[in-house]
């Protein structure tokens, strides 16, 4: 058997064994005021835009990104919007 085929099969098997990451395994929360321009996760709370990646300025208080639960303050954000 070709060693590259065997290596590929081994890698694929390891990936399957690792399994997908589930939200319940990795809780997230909305963190307002930390998204850079064009990097927000979804619609803002102020009604300025209605879609992800539409923020125009860095660190707007009404734009949010998902972060690991309990880390928002570490990034200088807030769990609530300033609208």
Order of alpha helices (4+ residues) and beta strands (2+ residues): alpha-beta-beta
